[in-house]
Amino acid sequence: MSIECKAEYGGMYGNMVFVPVCDVCGAELPVEYDFMDAVRATEEAGWKSRIVDNEWRDICVDCQEDER
Ligand SMILES: [Zn+2]
């Protein structure tokens, strides 16, 4: 899974945040506070999700073009 779950510190307790990361180049989308929002963000950005070696990989737009 390439939507990383990170702890964000700054309040009394850390919030869990979700950061979509391209599995090819490491590009990141802005932090989301809900997993489904993070998934939606990848779709809106034109990222593709596919299964490689039984794992979900997220591919950003730039890396999709590299594959053609
Ligand atoms: Zn990429």
PDB file of the backbone (N, CA, C, O) and the ligand in Angstrom, with CONECT records:
HET     ZN  A 101       1
ATOM      1  N   MET A   1       0.850  -1.200   0.000  1.00  0.00           N
ATOM      2  CA  MET A   1       0.000   0.000   0.000  1.00  0.00           C
ATOM      3  C   MET A   1       0.870   1.228   0.000  1.00  0.00           C
ATOM      4  O   MET A   1       1.787   1.386   0.806  1.00  0.00           O
ATOM      5  N   SER A   2       0.562   2.043  -0.886  1.00  0.00           N
ATOM      6  CA  SER A   2       1.433   3.198  -1.040  1.00  0.00           C
ATOM      7  C   SER A   2       0.762   4.482  -0.605  1.00  0.00           C
ATOM      8  O   SER A   2       1.189   5.579  -0.965  1.00  0.00           O
ATOM      9  N   ILE A   3      -0.285   4.331   0.169  1.00  0.00           N
ATOM     10  CA  ILE A   3      -0.762   5.520   0.870  1.00  0.00           C
ATOM     11  C   ILE A   3      -0.215   5.393   2.282  1.00  0.00           C
ATOM     12  O   ILE A   3      -0.666   4.558   3.066  1.00  0.00           O
ATOM     13  N   GLU A   4       0.758   6.227   2.590  1.00  0.00           N
ATOM     14  CA  GLU A   4       1.455   6.085   3.857  1.00  0.00           C
ATOM     15  C   GLU A   4       0.643   6.688   4.988  1.00  0.00           C
ATOM     16  O   GLU A   4       0.062   7.766   4.868  1.00  0.00           O
ATOM     17  N   CYS A   5       0.626   5.963   6.075  1.00  0.00           N
ATOM     18  CA  CYS A   5      -0.031   6.447   7.280  1.00  0.00           C
ATOM     19  C   CYS A   5       1.068   6.990   8.194  1.00  0.00           C
ATOM     20  O   CYS A   5       1.969   6.261   8.608  1.00  0.00           O
ATOM     21  N   LYS A   6       0.974   8.267   8.494  1.00  0.00           N
ATOM     22  CA  LYS A   6       2.014   8.895   9.298  1.00  0.00           C
ATOM     23  C   LYS A   6       1.393   9.541  10.529  1.00  0.00           C
ATOM     24  O   LYS A   6       0.218   9.907  10.537  1.00  0.00           O
ATOM     25  N   ALA A   7       2.183   9.668  11.532  1.00  0.00           N
ATOM     26  CA  ALA A   7       1.751  10.417  12.705  1.00  0.00           C
ATOM     27  C   ALA A   7       2.179  11.868  12.521  1.00  0.00           C
ATOM     28  O   ALA A   7       3.337  12.156  12.217  1.00  0.00           O
ATOM     29  N   GLU A   8       1.241  12.756  12.707  1.00  0.00           N
ATOM     30  CA  GLU A   8       1.557  14.170  12.593  1.00  0.00           C
ATOM     31  C   GLU A   8       1.524  14.771  13.997  1.00  0.00           C
ATOM     32  O   GLU A   8       0.535  14.636  14.717  1.00  0.00           O
ATOM     33  N   TYR A   9       2.579  15.412  14.364  1.00  0.00           N
ATOM     34  CA  TYR A   9       2.661  15.969  15.707  1.00  0.00           C
ATOM     35  C   TYR A   9       2.418  17.467  15.668  1.00  0.00           C
ATOM     36  O   TYR A   9       2.608  18.100  14.629  1.00  0.00           O
ATOM     37  N   GLY A  10       2.025  18.006  16.721  1.00  0.00           N
ATOM     38  CA  GLY A  10       1.760  19.440  16.753  1.00  0.00           C
ATOM     39  C   GLY A  10       0.724  19.770  17.811  1.00  0.00           C
ATOM     40  O   GLY A  10       0.740  20.859  18.384  1.00  0.00           O
ATOM     41  N   GLY A  11      -0.167  18.844  18.068  1.00  0.00           N
ATOM     42  CA  GLY A  11      -1.124  19.046  19.138  1.00  0.00           C
ATOM     43  C   GLY A  11      -0.658  18.290  20.371  1.00  0.00           C
ATOM     44  O   GLY A  11       0.489  17.848  20.443  1.00  0.00           O
ATOM     45  N   MET A  12      -1.529  18.149  21.315  1.00  0.00           N
ATOM     46  CA  MET A  12      -1.175  17.397  22.503  1.00  0.00           C
ATOM     47  C   MET A  12      -0.962  15.933  22.126  1.00  0.00           C
ATOM     48  O   MET A  12      -0.093  15.254  22.674  1.00  0.00           O
ATOM     49  N   TYR A  13      -1.765  15.468  21.188  1.00  0.00           N
ATOM     50  CA  TYR A  13      -1.624  14.110  20.680  1.00  0.00           C
ATOM     51  C   TYR A  13      -1.341  14.192  19.199  1.00  0.00           C
ATOM     52  O   TYR A  13      -1.808  15.113  18.529  1.00  0.00           O
ATOM     53  N   GLY A  14      -0.589  13.252  18.679  1.00  0.00           N
ATOM     54  CA  GLY A  14      -0.348  13.223  17.246  1.00  0.00           C
ATOM     55  C   GLY A  14      -1.596  12.771  16.511  1.00  0.00           C
ATOM     56  O   GLY A  14      -2.303  11.869  16.961  1.00  0.00           O
ATOM     57  N   ASN A  15      -1.862  13.403  15.378  1.00  0.00           N
ATOM     58  CA  ASN A  15      -2.940  12.934  14.516  1.00  0.00           C
ATOM     59  C   ASN A  15      -2.367  11.961  13.503  1.00  0.00           C
ATOM     60  O   ASN A  15      -1.214  12.086  13.088  1.00  0.00           O
ATOM     61  N   MET A  16      -3.174  10.996  13.110  1.00  0.00           N
ATOM     62  CA  MET A  16      -2.750  10.118  12.030  1.00  0.00           C
ATOM     63  C   MET A  16      -3.167  10.764  10.717  1.00  0.00           C
ATOM     64  O   MET A  16      -4.317  11.171  10.546  1.00  0.00           O
ATOM     65  N   VAL A  17      -2.219  10.852   9.794  1.00  0.00           N
ATOM     66  CA  VAL A  17      -2.509  11.442   8.496  1.00  0.00           C
ATOM     67  C   VAL A  17      -2.114  10.446   7.410  1.00  0.00           C
ATOM     68  O   VAL A  17      -1.335   9.523   7.643  1.00  0.00           O
ATOM     69  N   PHE A  18      -2.668  10.655   6.220  1.00  0.00           N
ATOM     70  CA  PHE A  18      -2.447   9.731   5.105  1.00  0.00           C
ATOM     71  C   PHE A  18      -1.839  10.501   3.943  1.00  0.00           C
ATOM     72  O   PHE A  18      -2.365  11.531   3.522  1.00  0.00           O
ATOM     73  N   VAL A  19      -0.735   9.994   3.436  1.00  0.00           N
ATOM     74  CA  VAL A  19      -0.010  10.676   2.368  1.00  0.00           C
ATOM     75  C   VAL A  19       0.133   9.726   1.181  1.00  0.00           C
ATOM     76  O   VAL A  19       0.858   8.735   1.273  1.00  0.00           O
ATOM     77  N   PRO A  20      -0.551  10.014   0.062  1.00  0.00           N
ATOM     78  CA  PRO A  20      -0.347   9.193  -1.138  1.00  0.00           C
ATOM     79  C   PRO A  20       1.062   9.395  -1.678  1.00  0.00           C
ATOM     80  O   PRO A  20       1.521  10.527  -1.827  1.00  0.00           O
ATOM     81  N   VAL A  21       1.745   8.292  -1.970  1.00  0.00           N
ATOM     82  CA  VAL A  21       3.120   8.349  -2.482  1.00  0.00           C
ATOM     83  C   VAL A  21       3.201   7.526  -3.762  1.00  0.00           C
ATOM     84  O   VAL A  21       2.752   6.380  -3.802  1.00  0.00           O
ATOM     85  N   CYS A  22       3.777   8.117  -4.808  1.00  0.00           N
ATOM     86  CA  CYS A  22       4.007   7.373  -6.048  1.00  0.00           C
ATOM     87  C   CYS A  22       5.078   6.311  -5.793  1.00  0.00           C
ATOM     88  O   CYS A  22       6.139   6.609  -5.244  1.00  0.00           O
ATOM     89  N   ASP A  23       4.793   5.081  -6.193  1.00  0.00           N
ATOM     90  CA  ASP A  23       5.739   3.999  -5.930  1.00  0.00           C
ATOM     91  C   ASP A  23       6.886   3.968  -6.927  1.00  0.00           C
ATOM     92  O   ASP A  23       7.820   3.181  -6.773  1.00  0.00           O
ATOM     93  N   VAL A  24       6.825   4.820  -7.952  1.00  0.00           N
ATOM     94  CA  VAL A  24       7.903   4.841  -8.937  1.00  0.00           C
ATOM     95  C   VAL A  24       8.896   5.959  -8.619  1.00  0.00           C
ATOM     96  O   VAL A  24      10.098   5.710  -8.526  1.00  0.00           O
ATOM     97  N   CYS A  25       8.400   7.195  -8.451  1.00  0.00           N
ATOM     98  CA  CYS A  25       9.316   8.329  -8.287  1.00  0.00           C
ATOM     99  C   CYS A  25       9.284   8.915  -6.887  1.00  0.00           C
ATOM    100  O   CYS A  25      10.121   9.755  -6.557  1.00  0.00           O
ATOM    101  N   GLY A  26       8.340   8.495  -6.057  1.00  0.00           N
ATOM    102  CA  GLY A  26       8.300   8.989  -4.690  1.00  0.00           C
ATOM    103  C   GLY A  26       7.569  10.309  -4.528  1.00  0.00           C
ATOM    104  O   GLY A  26       7.603  10.903  -3.451  1.00  0.00           O
ATOM    105  N   ALA A  27       6.904  10.783  -5.587  1.00  0.00           N
ATOM    106  CA  ALA A  27       6.142  12.027  -5.475  1.00  0.00           C
ATOM    107  C   ALA A  27       5.019  11.848  -4.457  1.00  0.00           C
ATOM    108  O   ALA A  27       4.454  10.763  -4.324  1.00  0.00           O
ATOM    109  N   GLU A  28       4.709  12.910  -3.752  1.00  0.00           N
ATOM    110  CA  GLU A  28       3.663  12.849  -2.740  1.00  0.00           C
ATOM    111  C   GLU A  28       2.549  13.827  -3.063  1.00  0.00           C
ATOM    112  O   GLU A  28       2.782  14.889  -3.640  1.00  0.00           O
ATOM    113  N   LEU A  29       1.328  13.450  -2.681  1.00  0.00           N
ATOM    114  CA  LEU A  29       0.198  14.370  -2.733  1.00  0.00           C
ATOM    115  C   LEU A  29       0.027  14.970  -1.335  1.00  0.00           C
ATOM    116  O   LEU A  29       0.562  14.447  -0.357  1.00  0.00           O
ATOM    117  N   PRO A  30      -0.719  16.066  -1.253  1.00  0.00           N
ATOM    118  CA  PRO A  30      -0.907  16.697   0.056  1.00  0.00           C
ATOM    119  C   PRO A  30      -1.530  15.735   1.079  1.00  0.00           C
ATOM    120  O   PRO A  30      -2.267  14.810   0.738  1.00  0.00           O
ATOM    121  N   VAL A  31      -1.207  15.992   2.307  1.00  0.00           N
ATOM    122  CA  VAL A  31      -1.695  15.169   3.425  1.00  0.00           C
ATOM    123  C   VAL A  31      -3.217  15.182   3.479  1.00  0.00           C
ATOM    124  O   VAL A  31      -3.857  16.222   3.319  1.00  0.00           O
ATOM    125  N   GLU A  32      -3.779  13.997   3.708  1.00  0.00           N
ATOM    126  CA  GLU A  32      -5.217  13.887   3.955  1.00  0.00           C
ATOM    127  C   GLU A  32      -5.419  13.305   5.350  1.00  0.00           C
ATOM    128  O   GLU A  32      -4.559  12.600   5.879  1.00  0.00           O
ATOM    129  N   TYR A  33      -6.569  13.614   5.930  1.00  0.00           N
ATOM    130  CA  TYR A  33      -6.811  13.164   7.300  1.00  0.00           C
ATOM    131  C   TYR A  33      -7.735  11.960   7.360  1.00  0.00           C
ATOM    132  O   TYR A  33      -8.086  11.487   8.442  1.00  0.00           O
ATOM    133  N   ASP A  34      -8.126  11.469   6.195  1.00  0.00           N
ATOM    134  CA  ASP A  34      -8.991  10.298   6.139  1.00  0.00           C
ATOM    135  C   ASP A  34      -8.483   9.407   5.016  1.00  0.00           C
ATOM    136  O   ASP A  34      -8.123   9.902   3.948  1.00  0.00           O
ATOM    137  N   PHE A  35      -8.449   8.100   5.245  1.00  0.00           N
ATOM    138  CA  PHE A  35      -7.885   7.208   4.236  1.00  0.00           C
ATOM    139  C   PHE A  35      -8.639   7.317   2.914  1.00  0.00           C
ATOM    140  O   PHE A  35      -8.030   7.346   1.844  1.00  0.00           O
ATOM    141  N   MET A  36      -9.972   7.378   2.995  1.00  0.00           N
ATOM    142  CA  MET A  36     -10.750   7.434   1.756  1.00  0.00           C
ATOM    143  C   MET A  36     -10.524   8.755   1.024  1.00  0.00           C
ATOM    144  O   MET A  36     -10.567   8.798  -0.205  1.00  0.00           O
ATOM    145  N   ASP A  37     -10.283   9.836   1.774  1.00  0.00           N
ATOM    146  CA  ASP A  37      -9.947  11.098   1.122  1.00  0.00           C
ATOM    147  C   ASP A  37      -8.628  10.979   0.376  1.00  0.00           C
ATOM    148  O   ASP A  37      -8.461  11.556  -0.699  1.00  0.00           O
ATOM    149  N   ALA A  38      -7.698  10.234   0.943  1.00  0.00           N
ATOM    150  CA  ALA A  38      -6.404  10.048   0.286  1.00  0.00           C
ATOM    151  C   ALA A  38      -6.574   9.258  -1.004  1.00  0.00           C
ATOM    152  O   ALA A  38      -5.955   9.578  -2.018  1.00  0.00           O
ATOM    153  N   VAL A  39      -7.417   8.223  -0.966  1.00  0.00           N
ATOM    154  CA  VAL A  39      -7.679   7.441  -2.174  1.00  0.00           C
ATOM    155  C   VAL A  39      -8.322   8.331  -3.238  1.00  0.00           C
ATOM    156  O   VAL A  39      -7.964   8.271  -4.415  1.00  0.00           O
ATOM    157  N   ARG A  40      -9.283   9.160  -2.802  1.00  0.00           N
ATOM    158  CA  ARG A  40      -9.968  10.045  -3.732  1.00  0.00           C
ATOM    159  C   ARG A  40      -8.983  11.055  -4.333  1.00  0.00           C
ATOM    160  O   ARG A  40      -9.085  11.408  -5.508  1.00  0.00           O
ATOM    161  N   ALA A  41      -8.043  11.507  -3.528  1.00  0.00           N
ATOM    162  CA  ALA A  41      -7.059  12.484  -4.015  1.00  0.00           C
ATOM    163  C   ALA A  41      -6.221  11.898  -5.139  1.00  0.00           C
ATOM    164  O   ALA A  41      -5.895  12.595  -6.100  1.00  0.00           O
ATOM    165  N   THR A  42      -5.869  10.620  -5.026  1.00  0.00           N
ATOM    166  CA  THR A  42      -5.082  10.004  -6.097  1.00  0.00           C
ATOM    167  C   THR A  42      -5.909   9.913  -7.374  1.00  0.00           C
ATOM    168  O   THR A  42      -5.382  10.093  -8.472  1.00  0.00           O
ATOM    169  N   GLU A  43      -7.204   9.633  -7.232  1.00  0.00           N
ATOM    170  CA  GLU A  43      -8.058   9.528  -8.420  1.00  0.00           C
ATOM    171  C   GLU A  43      -8.200  10.882  -9.090  1.00  0.00           C
ATOM    172  O   GLU A  43      -8.135  10.993 -10.314  1.00  0.00           O
ATOM    173  N   GLU A  44      -8.399  11.926  -8.261  1.00  0.00           N
ATOM    174  CA  GLU A  44      -8.582  13.269  -8.814  1.00  0.00           C
ATOM    175  C   GLU A  44      -7.307  13.773  -9.475  1.00  0.00           C
ATOM    176  O   GLU A  44      -7.366  14.572 -10.410  1.00  0.00           O
ATOM    177  N   ALA A  45      -6.155  13.311  -8.996  1.00  0.00           N
ATOM    178  CA  ALA A  45      -4.873  13.731  -9.564  1.00  0.00           C
ATOM    179  C   ALA A  45      -4.524  12.919 -10.810  1.00  0.00           C
ATOM    180  O   ALA A  45      -3.533  13.206 -11.481  1.00  0.00           O
ATOM    181  N   GLY A  46      -5.333  11.910 -11.121  1.00  0.00           N
ATOM    182  CA  GLY A  46      -5.081  11.099 -12.306  1.00  0.00           C
ATOM    183  C   GLY A  46      -4.136   9.944 -12.050  1.00  0.00           C
ATOM    184  O   GLY A  46      -3.672   9.305 -12.994  1.00  0.00           O
ATOM    185  N   TRP A  47      -3.841   9.663 -10.784  1.00  0.00           N
ATOM    186  CA  TRP A  47      -2.974   8.538 -10.457  1.00  0.00           C
ATOM    187  C   TRP A  47      -3.691   7.225 -10.723  1.00  0.00           C
ATOM    188  O   TRP A  47      -4.917   7.149 -10.647  1.00  0.00           O
ATOM    189  N   LYS A  48      -2.926   6.205 -11.031  1.00  0.00           N
ATOM    190  CA  LYS A  48      -3.490   4.882 -11.261  1.00  0.00           C
ATOM    191  C   LYS A  48      -3.026   3.942 -10.161  1.00  0.00           C
ATOM    192  O   LYS A  48      -1.882   4.001  -9.711  1.00  0.00           O
ATOM    193  N   SER A  49      -3.934   3.076  -9.739  1.00  0.00           N
ATOM    194  CA  SER A  49      -3.570   2.039  -8.783  1.00  0.00           C
ATOM    195  C   SER A  49      -3.591   0.703  -9.495  1.00  0.00           C
ATOM    196  O   SER A  49      -4.512   0.411 -10.258  1.00  0.00           O
ATOM    197  N   ARG A  50      -2.591  -0.097  -9.249  1.00  0.00           N
ATOM    198  CA  ARG A  50      -2.568  -1.418  -9.855  1.00  0.00           C
ATOM    199  C   ARG A  50      -1.894  -2.373  -8.882  1.00  0.00           C
ATOM    200  O   ARG A  50      -1.193  -1.960  -7.959  1.00  0.00           O
ATOM    201  N   ILE A  51      -2.123  -3.659  -9.113  1.00  0.00           N
ATOM    202  CA  ILE A  51      -1.534  -4.659  -8.233  1.00  0.00           C
ATOM    203  C   ILE A  51      -0.277  -5.219  -8.886  1.00  0.00           C
ATOM    204  O   ILE A  51      -0.331  -5.762  -9.989  1.00  0.00           O
ATOM    205  N   VAL A  52       0.842  -5.083  -8.206  1.00  0.00           N
ATOM    206  CA  VAL A  52       2.116  -5.631  -8.669  1.00  0.00           C
ATOM    207  C   VAL A  52       2.656  -6.509  -7.546  1.00  0.00           C
ATOM    208  O   VAL A  52       2.823  -6.056  -6.414  1.00  0.00           O
ATOM    209  N   ASP A  53       2.925  -7.758  -7.869  1.00  0.00           N
ATOM    210  CA  ASP A  53       3.425  -8.687  -6.843  1.00  0.00           C
ATOM    211  C   ASP A  53       2.521  -8.717  -5.614  1.00  0.00           C
ATOM    212  O   ASP A  53       2.993  -8.726  -4.477  1.00  0.00           O
ATOM    213  N   ASN A  54       1.211  -8.731  -5.864  1.00  0.00           N
ATOM    214  CA  ASN A  54       0.219  -8.822  -4.797  1.00  0.00           C
ATOM    215  C   ASN A  54       0.186  -7.605  -3.879  1.00  0.00           C
ATOM    216  O   ASN A  54      -0.371  -7.664  -2.783  1.00  0.00           O
ATOM    217  N   GLU A  55       0.784  -6.504  -4.327  1.00  0.00           N
ATOM    218  CA  GLU A  55       0.703  -5.283  -3.531  1.00  0.00           C
ATOM    219  C   GLU A  55       0.153  -4.158  -4.385  1.00  0.00           C
ATOM    220  O   GLU A  55       0.419  -4.085  -5.584  1.00  0.00           O
ATOM    221  N   TRP A  56      -0.614  -3.286  -3.758  1.00  0.00           N
ATOM    222  CA  TRP A  56      -1.107  -2.117  -4.471  1.00  0.00           C
ATOM    223  C   TRP A  56       0.027  -1.145  -4.692  1.00  0.00           C
ATOM    224  O   TRP A  56       0.788  -0.824  -3.780  1.00  0.00           O
ATOM    225  N   ARG A  57       0.123  -0.678  -5.941  1.00  0.00           N
ATOM    226  CA  ARG A  57       1.093   0.357  -6.264  1.00  0.00           C
ATOM    227  C   ARG A  57       0.326   1.544  -6.823  1.00  0.00           C
ATOM    228  O   ARG A  57      -0.597   1.375  -7.620  1.00  0.00           O
ATOM    229  N   ASP A  58       0.700   2.718  -6.413  1.00  0.00           N
ATOM    230  CA  ASP A  58       0.097   3.925  -6.967  1.00  0.00           C
ATOM    231  C   ASP A  58       1.112   4.597  -7.877  1.00  0.00           C
ATOM    232  O   ASP A  58       2.271   4.790  -7.510  1.00  0.00           O
ATOM    233  N   ILE A  59       0.650   4.951  -9.077  1.00  0.00           N
ATOM    234  CA  ILE A  59       1.534   5.499 -10.103  1.00  0.00           C
ATOM    235  C   ILE A  59       1.047   6.895 -10.455  1.00  0.00           C
ATOM    236  O   ILE A  59      -0.096   7.066 -10.879  1.00  0.00           O
ATOM    237  N   CYS A  60       1.912   7.902 -10.282  1.00  0.00           N
ATOM    238  CA  CYS A  60       1.509   9.271 -10.587  1.00  0.00           C
ATOM    239  C   CYS A  60       1.449   9.482 -12.100  1.00  0.00           C
ATOM    240  O   CYS A  60       1.884   8.636 -12.880  1.00  0.00           O
ATOM    241  N   VAL A  61       0.900  10.633 -12.492  1.00  0.00           N
ATOM    242  CA  VAL A  61       0.687  10.907 -13.913  1.00  0.00           C
ATOM    243  C   VAL A  61       2.007  10.885 -14.674  1.00  0.00           C
ATOM    244  O   VAL A  61       2.083  10.305 -15.757  1.00  0.00           O
ATOM    245  N   ASP A  62       3.041  11.503 -14.127  1.00  0.00           N
ATOM    246  CA  ASP A  62       4.326  11.565 -14.819  1.00  0.00           C
ATOM    247  C   ASP A  62       4.869  10.164 -15.096  1.00  0.00           C
ATOM    248  O   ASP A  62       5.387   9.902 -16.182  1.00  0.00           O
ATOM    249  N   CYS A  63       4.755   9.274 -14.130  1.00  0.00           N
ATOM    250  CA  CYS A  63       5.306   7.928 -14.302  1.00  0.00           C
ATOM    251  C   CYS A  63       4.451   7.096 -15.239  1.00  0.00           C
ATOM    252  O   CYS A  63       4.967   6.186 -15.887  1.00  0.00           O
ATOM    253  N   GLN A  64       3.154   7.381 -15.331  1.00  0.00           N
ATOM    254  CA  GLN A  64       2.335   6.690 -16.314  1.00  0.00           C
ATOM    255  C   GLN A  64       2.824   7.005 -17.711  1.00  0.00           C
ATOM    256  O   GLN A  64       2.842   6.130 -18.577  1.00  0.00           O
ATOM    257  N   GLU A  65       3.219   8.247 -17.940  1.00  0.00           N
ATOM    258  CA  GLU A  65       3.693   8.630 -19.281  1.00  0.00           C
ATOM    259  C   GLU A  65       5.005   7.947 -19.601  1.00  0.00           C
ATOM    260  O   GLU A  65       5.281   7.628 -20.758  1.00  0.00           O
ATOM    261  N   ASP A  66       5.817   7.723 -18.580  1.00  0.00           N
ATOM    262  CA  ASP A  66       7.100   7.056 -18.812  1.00  0.00           C
ATOM    263  C   ASP A  66       6.917   5.623 -19.298  1.00  0.00           C
ATOM    264  O   ASP A  66       7.793   5.058 -19.954  1.00  0.00           O
ATOM    265  N   GLU A  67       5.757   5.041 -18.963  1.00  0.00           N
ATOM    266  CA  GLU A  67       5.561   3.634 -19.315  1.00  0.00           C
ATOM    267  C   GLU A  67       5.166   3.450 -20.767  1.00  0.00           C
ATOM    268  O   GLU A  67       5.265   2.345 -21.299  1.00  0.00           O
ATOM    269  N   ARG A  68       4.718   4.523 -21.421  1.00  0.00           N
ATOM    270  CA  ARG A  68       4.270   4.381 -22.800  1.00  0.00           C
ATOM    271  C   ARG A  68       5.452   4.260 -23.752  1.00  0.00           C
ATOM    272  O   ARG A  68       5.260   4.131 -24.961  1.00  0.00           O
TER     273      ARG A  68
HETATM  274 ZN    ZN A 101       5.771   9.040 -10.097  1.00  0.00          ZN2+
END
